[in-house]
Amino acid sequence: MTNPPPPGDWTDPTWSAQPSSTPPDPTLVAGQPVPAQPGPVDPYAPVDPYAGAQPPPGAPVPGYPPPGYPAPGYAPPGYPPPGYPPQYPGYGYPPAAKTNGLAIASLVLALVGLASCGITAPIGAILGHVAQKQIRTNGEDGEGLAKAGIIVGWIVTALMVLGIAAYVAVIIFAVTTGASSDSGY
């Protein structure tokens, strides 16, 4: 068995005095240049706010069709125009029906009868009946207005008749009691 040579005298038989390749460049990493470190940023340096906002040449401009495409709203012959499709029947709100004018007049005249001592109330009640007949035949709106005109009109008319009857009764009472007391003197 042999002992190894002392450290200063030992040589590696696979190593030669000449390097096999050039030493690596410290400015290259994996064959690519090392980027320089960023320096301090000047906060007062002018900055273009629109830098990079321009589309590259040949790119479509927003709001306009790309080259080779038709303008917006163009439809080839035989095709429907672009946009929303037509609404299917039966969807959405139904068309508003017209309110019967006599029904409105009926309620107005019945309510005015409250302030006019019942003079216009019977007219309002009668117009309410006519309006109900028109509503049934024409399919118009206003049935509630006509019914309210009838109810209010007849109630005010009944109160007016009762008021007139009470007024006549008071007059008759006054005449009959006053005539008998005058004859006794």
Number of C-alpha atoms within 10 A of each C-alpha: 3 4 5 8 9 7 7 6 7 9 10 6 6 5 9 9 5 6 8 8 6 6 7 10 9 8 11 11 11 7 9 8 11 11 9 7 6 6 6 6 7 7 7 6 7 7 8 7 7 7 7 8 7 9 10 9 7 8 10 12 13 8 7 11 12 13 11 6 9 12 11 10 9 12 12 9 7 6 8 10 12 10 7 6 8 6 8 7 6 7 7 8 6 7 6 8 10 11 15 20 15 23 29 21 20 31 26 19 24 32 20 18 22 19 11 12 14 24 18 21 32 24 20 32 29 18 25 31 18 16 27 23 14 16 19 11 9 11 14 17 18 21 21 14 23 29 19 22 32 28 18 23 32 20 18 24 24 15 15 19 13 12 14 12 12 12 12 12 12 12 12 12 11 11 11 11 11 11 10 10 9 8 7 6 5
